[in-house]
Amino acid sequence: VGEGNVRVPAPAEHLRDATESRAVRGSALASVSPGDTEEVAAVVRWCAAQGLAVVRRGGGTGYSAGAVPAGDAIVIATDRLTGAARVTPEAWRGTFPAGMTTAEVHRRCRESGLFFAPNPGSAESCFIGGNVATNAGGPRSFRYGTTRAWVTGLEAVLGDGRIVRVGGSARKNVETLDFVGLLCGSEGTLGVITEVTLRLQPAPEAELPVLAIYADREAGLDALGSAMACGAVPAALEFLDGGALQAARATLPGGLPPGAAFAVLTEVLGTDTVAESEAAMLREALAPGALTVLAPQTRRDVEALWRWRSGVSLAVTAAAGGKLSEDITVPTERLGEALAAIDRIRVDAGVEMTSWGHAGDGNIHATVMADPTDPEALAAAEAVAHRLFTVPAALDGALSGEHGIGRLKLAAAAAQLNPDVLALQRAVKAAFDPFEIMNPRVKIPSVADQVTPTEQLVSR
Ligand SMILES: Cc1cc2nc3c(=O)[nH]c(=O)nc-3n(C[C@H](O)[C@H](O)[C@H](O)COP(=O)(O)OP(=O)(O)OC[C@H]3O[C@@H](n4cnc5c(N)ncnc54)[C@H](O)[C@@H]3O)c2cc1C
C-alpha cells in the first residue's frame, strides 16, 4: 500500500470515534490506508494469514465504538478509497467510493440534479461506506427510509480476502438472497465495503422546514400527532426536549422563547407548489399551544435552521464536557410512554439527562450528561445508560435505531435478543468471515457473551 500508508503504532485519531465523549479509547498494532479494492483484499489476506483482527474505519463519527480497535488489531482506514464517482443522471443512479464523505455524495448528486435523502448530522465527516455499514438514518429517514432503502449494489472484501459484488445497478433484483441488506448495518462484521451504488431521485425544488416550540412536553406530543394527521407527508419529524434546546439555544435562528420545554421540527420537500401547500398544513397543525412557530423560506434561512439541528449533539456535549448518548427506538405512538420511562430512570438515578431525536421513527437519542474526566460521574452515567435499554424491551422497540450495537451495546444485545436469532447471526458471519477476523466483539455477541442463562433472557 506504500510505506506512508502504514502507521505503526496506529495514530491516536484512529483509536477513537464519537464515543470519545464518553472516554472510550482503543488500541491497535497498526493502521493501514489501502488505496483501492485490490489493496484492501491484499491487506485482509495478510491479516487472515497472521490471525490478526481487522477493524474498519470510515469517518470515525460512530456512536457505538464499532470503529474503535481493541488489542492486537489492525485498523483498515478507508480514507484513501476515494476513486472515481460515477453519476448517471438519466437513470437516477450514482456509484461512489466508500471513502467519500456523505456531504460530498450529496454535492455530487445535486450537481446532476439528483437527491440522496439520508442526511446524518455528521455528513461533513462521515463516509458513505460508514453510512452503509451502520445503515445510517437522519431526519429524512422518516419519509425516505434509512441508507438501506437507497442501496442497489455493493462491492466488498470478505474476511478471507475475496472481492464480491452483490446487487448491482438494477433498481429491482431478487436473483439471490438479500446480501445488500445483510451488509447494510453489518457494522464491519461481514466485510470491508469498498464501493456503493445508490438509486437516487430528482432533487426536490423546495425544502421548507417548520419549527414549533412548546412550554411542555404534552403540548409537543399533541402537536406531533397533529402533524402526522394533517394530510401532509413530511420528510422529517423531529423532537427536542428542554435540555437540548437550552444547550443549543445560542445558535437557534430567531432565539429561544422563555419557558421553552419541547420543540417539533418538521420539513416538507417537493415541487414549489406541493411544498408550499404542505408547509401551510404543517404550520396550521403545529400552531395550537405553540410559544412560537418558525417557518424559514429562503435557502439561507433553511440551511441555517438545519445547521443548528445538526449542531445539537455537539452543543449538548459542550454543555457538560461529555455525554453518553443512546439511540433506542420504540413504535412511534409510544414515544410519550418512552420519554416518561426515561424521566423515571433520570429521577431515580439523580443524573442530568436530555433527549432529542427522530420522533416520526420513534428514535430517541436519550443522553446522560457526564464529564469524561470524572470517573465516578462516568460510571454513574454508564449505569443509567444501561438501564435505558429496559425501555425498548418493555415497549416493543429496539436497542438501536441508527447508531448500531458496536462494542458498547454488545452485552445488552446478548442479554435481550432471542438466542436463536443470535445463533443465526453467528452462522451468517461465519460464511462471510471464516477466520473470524472482521470486527470481532462488535454487533454480534459470541456464545461467551451470552453469559445469562437462557430462561432469564428477555427474549424478543
Ligand atoms: C454530530 C453527529 C451527528 C450524527 N447524526 C447521525 C444521524 O443523524 N443519523 C445516524 O444514523 N447517525 C448519526 N451519527 C452517527 C454516525 O455519523 C453514523 O453512524 C455514520 O454512519 C458513521 O459513519 P463513519 O464513516 O463515521 O463510520 P465509523 O464511525 O468510522 O464506523 C462505524 C462502523 O462502521 C464500520 N465501517 C466503517 N466504514 C466501513 C466500511 N467501508 N466497510 C465496512 N465497515 C465499515 C466500522 O467498523 C464501525 O463498525 C452522528 C454522529 C455525530 C458525531
The ligand as an SDF file (V2000), in Angstrom:
LIG
                    3D

 53 58  0  0  0  0  0  0  0  0999 V2000
  -22.6280   15.0830   15.3110 C   0  0  0  0  0  0  0  0  0  0  0  0
  -23.0700   13.7160   14.8950 C   0  0  0  0  0  0  0  0  0  0  0  0
  -24.3480   13.5560   14.3500 C   0  0  0  0  0  0  0  0  0  0  0  0
  -24.7830   12.2800   13.9390 C   0  0  0  0  0  0  0  0  0  0  0  0
  -26.0290   12.1690   13.3840 N   0  0  0  0  0  0  0  0  0  0  0  0
  -26.4460   10.9580   12.9370 C   0  0  0  0  0  0  0  0  0  0  0  0
  -27.7340   10.8160   12.3350 C   0  0  0  0  0  0  0  0  0  0  0  0
  -28.4990   11.7800   12.1900 O   0  0  0  0  0  0  0  0  0  0  0  0
  -28.0930    9.5800   11.8900 N   0  0  0  0  0  0  0  0  0  0  0  0
  -27.2410    8.4900   12.0030 C   0  0  0  0  0  0  0  0  0  0  0  0
  -27.6090    7.3910   11.5720 O   0  0  0  0  0  0  0  0  0  0  0  0
  -26.0390    8.6070   12.6040 N   0  0  0  0  0  0  0  0  0  0  0  0
  -25.6090    9.7930   13.0660 C   0  0  0  0  0  0  0  0  0  0  0  0
  -24.3750    9.9030   13.6610 N   0  0  0  0  0  0  0  0  0  0  0  0
  -23.5420    8.6970   13.8340 C   0  0  0  0  0  0  0  0  0  0  0  0
  -22.5490    8.4340   12.6840 C   0  0  0  0  0  0  0  0  0  0  0  0
  -22.2250    9.6110   11.9940 O   0  0  0  0  0  0  0  0  0  0  0  0
  -23.0900    7.3820   11.7000 C   0  0  0  0  0  0  0  0  0  0  0  0
  -23.2030    6.1360   12.3670 O   0  0  0  0  0  0  0  0  0  0  0  0
  -22.2150    7.2100   10.4500 C   0  0  0  0  0  0  0  0  0  0  0  0
  -22.8930    6.3990    9.5080 O   0  0  0  0  0  0  0  0  0  0  0  0
  -20.8540    6.5900   10.7400 C   0  0  0  0  0  0  0  0  0  0  0  0
  -20.0700    6.7000    9.5610 O   0  0  0  0  0  0  0  0  0  0  0  0
  -18.4750    6.7690    9.6580 P   0  0  0  0  0  0  0  0  0  0  0  0
  -17.9590    6.8120    8.2640 O   0  0  0  0  0  0  0  0  0  0  0  0
  -18.0310    7.8700   10.5470 O   0  0  0  0  0  0  0  0  0  0  0  0
  -18.1630    5.3470   10.3010 O   0  0  0  0  0  0  0  0  0  0  0  0
  -17.2080    4.9370   11.5020 P   0  0  0  0  0  0  0  0  0  0  0  0
  -17.5600    5.6390   12.7610 O   0  0  0  0  0  0  0  0  0  0  0  0
  -15.7810    5.0550   11.0610 O   0  0  0  0  0  0  0  0  0  0  0  0
  -17.5830    3.3930   11.6280 O   0  0  0  0  0  0  0  0  0  0  0  0
  -18.8610    2.9990   12.0500 C   0  0  0  0  0  0  0  0  0  0  0  0
  -18.9980    1.4700   11.8960 C   0  0  0  0  0  0  0  0  0  0  0  0
  -18.9790    1.1230   10.5160 O   0  0  0  0  0  0  0  0  0  0  0  0
  -17.8610    0.2670   10.2070 C   0  0  0  0  0  0  0  0  0  0  0  0
  -17.3460    0.7200    8.9050 N   0  0  0  0  0  0  0  0  0  0  0  0
  -16.9970    1.9860    8.5600 C   0  0  0  0  0  0  0  0  0  0  0  0
  -16.6380    2.0110    7.2560 N   0  0  0  0  0  0  0  0  0  0  0  0
  -16.7670    0.7370    6.7790 C   0  0  0  0  0  0  0  0  0  0  0  0
  -16.5510    0.1370    5.5020 C   0  0  0  0  0  0  0  0  0  0  0  0
  -16.1220    0.8270    4.4440 N   0  0  0  0  0  0  0  0  0  0  0  0
  -16.7910   -1.2030    5.3830 N   0  0  0  0  0  0  0  0  0  0  0  0
  -17.2450   -1.9220    6.4300 C   0  0  0  0  0  0  0  0  0  0  0  0
  -17.4450   -1.4080    7.6530 N   0  0  0  0  0  0  0  0  0  0  0  0
  -17.2220   -0.0820    7.8340 C   0  0  0  0  0  0  0  0  0  0  0  0
  -16.8940    0.4580   11.3590 C   0  0  0  0  0  0  0  0  0  0  0  0
  -16.0840   -0.6890   11.5480 O   0  0  0  0  0  0  0  0  0  0  0  0
  -17.8570    0.6890   12.5240 C   0  0  0  0  0  0  0  0  0  0  0  0
  -18.3560   -0.5240   12.9970 O   0  0  0  0  0  0  0  0  0  0  0  0
  -23.9280   11.1570   14.0940 C   0  0  0  0  0  0  0  0  0  0  0  0
  -22.6450   11.3240   14.6500 C   0  0  0  0  0  0  0  0  0  0  0  0
  -22.2180   12.5700   15.0420 C   0  0  0  0  0  0  0  0  0  0  0  0
  -20.8460   12.7080   15.6290 C   0  0  0  0  0  0  0  0  0  0  0  0
  1  2  1  0
  2  3  1  0
  2 52  2  0
  3  4  2  0
  4  5  1  0
  4 50  1  0
  5  6  2  0
  6  7  1  0
  6 13  1  0
  7  8  2  0
  7  9  1  0
  9 10  1  0
 10 11  2  0
 10 12  1  0
 12 13  2  0
 13 14  1  0
 14 15  1  0
 14 50  1  0
 15 16  1  0
 16 17  1  0
 16 18  1  0
 18 19  1  0
 18 20  1  0
 20 21  1  0
 20 22  1  0
 22 23  1  0
 23 24  1  0
 24 25  2  0
 24 26  1  0
 24 27  1  0
 27 28  1  0
 28 29  2  0
 28 30  1  0
 28 31  1  0
 31 32  1  0
 32 33  1  0
 33 34  1  0
 33 48  1  0
 34 35  1  0
 35 36  1  0
 35 46  1  0
 36 37  1  0
 36 45  1  0
 37 38  2  0
 38 39  1  0
 39 40  1  0
 39 45  2  0
 40 41  1  0
 40 42  2  0
 42 43  1  0
 43 44  2  0
 44 45  1  0
 46 47  1  0
 46 48  1  0
 48 49  1  0
 50 51  2  0
 51 52  1  0
 52 53  1  0
M  END
$$$$
